[in-house]
Amino acid sequence: DLGYAPATPAAPGAGYTPATPAAP
């Protein structure tokens, strides 16, 4: 769980690591 909603939808086979750190 990233703890925040990424602006980009998760790619197929989610569980990806976003390049941007989670915002506060």
Secondary structure as UniProt FT lines:
//
